[in-house]
Amino acid sequence: MKRAFVGALALLAMGCGNTLQVSIPPGGGGNNNNNNNPGAPTLRELMVIPNLSDNTITVKQVNLNDGTTFTRTTVSSGAQGPFVVKCNPVTNVFYVLNSNSGLITEFRIDINGNVTSIGNIASPANPLLMTIHPSGRLVFVAGSTRQVFTYAVANDGTLTRVAQTANNFLNGAPGLDADFSGNGAFLHVPVVGGVQTCAIQNDGSLVSNSLNNASGSIGVADQVLDVDVHPNQTSLQAAIQRAGNDAIASFALNAGTVTPTGSAITVPYEVGLGDFSALGRYYLGESGAPRVHGFNTVAATGALTELASSPSISTGVNALYTQMDFTSSYIFSTQSIGSNQLVARPLTATGEFNGSSGDNTNLAAPQLFDFFLVQVNGS
């Protein structure tokens, strides 16, 4: 999953694992929201959350002292069934994938969380997955027909479709979140049957390089739900839903080549989405329970060792959508259609869980969210 950082409407950094151009403790002790030096720059993190059941988008601000959140604004998504938001810092715009309308709606955001609609564009049929290239200049969307559309991002943030694959380009139906490696040269897509790696051409079109099933650990009917690339871009994790026990598969990465580093680890719970911290710790939510698991990883191979405080248990129904905030100080999860709870889990300096807090204000079946981190001068 990617991150977005804008500063007084100027780009500072993008991408989970990329180096921020600000001083933030990498895991634990988030930067102070309340500036004791008036006039000096301060950081503000905004979270953009799609609400499936009432077709709205809620913008919340994260208190970087403790991970609690409060609402800045709530607006219509402009279509039906919003379930994925992706934030793009290059133009201070976020995109909403609306599953029931087959439409991507586009919104500009300012440093106070105010939102303005700037347009919309058609998606592939029955859209399931949307991701933004690390450059911020391409957006990829996949649907149930296994087709992928590529959109170019204009200077004003609006999208224009510039390429599309044929139907059935993907090996199987896509999962919910993809990731990039090779400094943006390769897109790794979770699909039924494995992790499909695609080379990105200069015009934004895709060429399928390979499908990797973890040496047979991913069955032909298994749904890979999520792919997350290590910040060093030397390994990746795949969350696998399947009949029987779910699993996590670790792969080594080298110039777009995906190599399994052992059999997939079977887990006794239903996996949700995962994410990496800036230091390469991997966090995975449960789709069937309000728990999040944390792991230390070996950068070169992706080998996992569960943290001492894992899993982190909280209130709610499940933690299907789980994502690291931009500072790597908090891991957030939303509870999908069963609950309106947004849960923040603070992390210690060693990445261990340190409690949790919940927020259900202005939420209505919150789905896959994303972040902006902005620098505010003199406030």
Secondary structure as GFF3:
##gff-version 3
##sequence-region A 1 379
A	DSSP	beta_strand	4	7	.	.	.	ID=ss1
A	DSSP	beta_strand	10	14	.	.	.	ID=ss2
A	DSSP	beta_strand	42	51	.	.	.	ID=ss3
A	DSSP	beta_strand	56	62	.	.	.	ID=ss4
A	DSSP	beta_strand	69	76	.	.	.	ID=ss5
A	DSSP	beta_strand	82	88	.	.	.	ID=ss6
A	DSSP	beta_strand	93	98	.	.	.	ID=ss7
A	DSSP	beta_strand	103	109	.	.	.	ID=ss8
A	DSSP	beta_strand	115	122	.	.	.	ID=ss9
A	DSSP	beta_strand	127	132	.	.	.	ID=ss10
A	DSSP	beta_strand	138	143	.	.	.	ID=ss11
A	DSSP	beta_strand	148	153	.	.	.	ID=ss12
A	DSSP	beta_strand	159	164	.	.	.	ID=ss13
A	DSSP	beta_strand	179	181	.	.	.	ID=ss14
A	DSSP	three_ten_helix	182	184	.	.	.	ID=ss15
A	DSSP	beta_strand	186	191	.	.	.	ID=ss16
A	DSSP	beta_strand	194	200	.	.	.	ID=ss17
A	DSSP	beta_strand	206	212	.	.	.	ID=ss18
A	DSSP	beta_strand	223	229	.	.	.	ID=ss19
A	DSSP	beta_strand	235	241	.	.	.	ID=ss20
A	DSSP	beta_strand	246	254	.	.	.	ID=ss21
A	DSSP	beta_strand	257	260	.	.	.	ID=ss22
A	DSSP	beta_strand	265	267	.	.	.	ID=ss23
A	DSSP	beta_strand	271	276	.	.	.	ID=ss24
A	DSSP	beta_strand	282	286	.	.	.	ID=ss25
A	DSSP	beta_strand	291	297	.	.	.	ID=ss26
A	DSSP	beta_strand	304	306	.	.	.	ID=ss27
A	DSSP	beta_strand	312	313	.	.	.	ID=ss28
A	DSSP	beta_strand	321	324	.	.	.	ID=ss29
A	DSSP	beta_strand	330	334	.	.	.	ID=ss30
A	DSSP	three_ten_helix	336	338	.	.	.	ID=ss31
A	DSSP	beta_strand	342	346	.	.	.	ID=ss32
A	DSSP	beta_strand	357	359	.	.	.	ID=ss33
A	DSSP	beta_strand	370	376	.	.	.	ID=ss34
###
